[in-house]
């Protein structure tokens, strides 16, 4: 049984034209699929296809027009405390140190100062930032800031990690390093992750499965299994050169080309 069930999910936004007349824009249309526990599922699709909208529905920040999303059999009906979110723009609080940023979600939940300090310290160490606890975001590189974002999301021990193009703003070398780091964290933590990206190569490298969205109104064009072995982070260059990796990347590229047609 899937941990997350998406059933007949549709989302329509109503806009008002300059003359005040309402206009409906259907973003997601009749999505049906499941996401397994500990799966790293990647979503790709054209710009404006509703990928971020889908994440917002899973987190309970947006109510679908039709259909439902359920987590462990419970319908999502409002903001969920068991979902962690990692943003593209890092989303750190600039006036708080690394330690304080990672503690933030625990603080909101009323965790004692001693426990949240110990928990945050463990995740800061996990993402390779031990020694930077008292630094502030402006003192960190982009990759280091995104590591703080990962640690903050993991610190609340979420059942589901939602990741909205978290590495898109990074340079190529840092992005590859963060991809490998994410796979190491996933291997250790066994979280259920939904990861949105525009990079086909990133999708194939990270995913257990890739969901390909069509243009808006988005439907599922295909769900592509990625049966490549783990661990994948030990020699990323060699891994990306494998014939099966190349075949899967080309297959998804052709699907996306058709999605724009």
C-alpha angles and dihedrals in degrees: 000000000000119000090218121037121193111195125185089325116186131166125192125181122204116218129183121229123222089268091054096252114141119242125191121220115192108209104170123028127195100324115186124178143107133237119212126224112271091012121140102215119185124201122205130174145128120307110277092023094128101257094137089042089057092053090051090053092050091050091049096244093118129041115223120237090225136002129020149253118222128191114203090342095309117114115236105242103156144356111327124221091199094065123085120201128208114192133209092234094050092242095218123159103245096208093055127079123239089263092049093047092052091047093050099094091045090049091054089052091055097248113164118261093244095050096044091048091053093045093048092048090056094052093043087056091046093057093047100254101116107142093033097078095117097041119108125227095259088059093057134078120244092259092050091049090053089051087056089051091052092048091049092051093046094046093073088056095233122195089217130035116204114197121187108196090309096174100039095101095051128096116256097259094047091045092056091048091052092049090055090046091052091052091050090050091048091050089053102037102034093212124168104246133191109193125187120203143154091212113097092193091052090049094053093044095052107030137095085191134003121216112206115206124204124225117288125325079050122217128167109273094183142333108225120203114220103205094178118138129255142265094052100168101070096081108005095174093054091043093054090050094058114117093236092052091051091047093052093046091052091046093054091043090056091048091053092047088055090047089061093048 
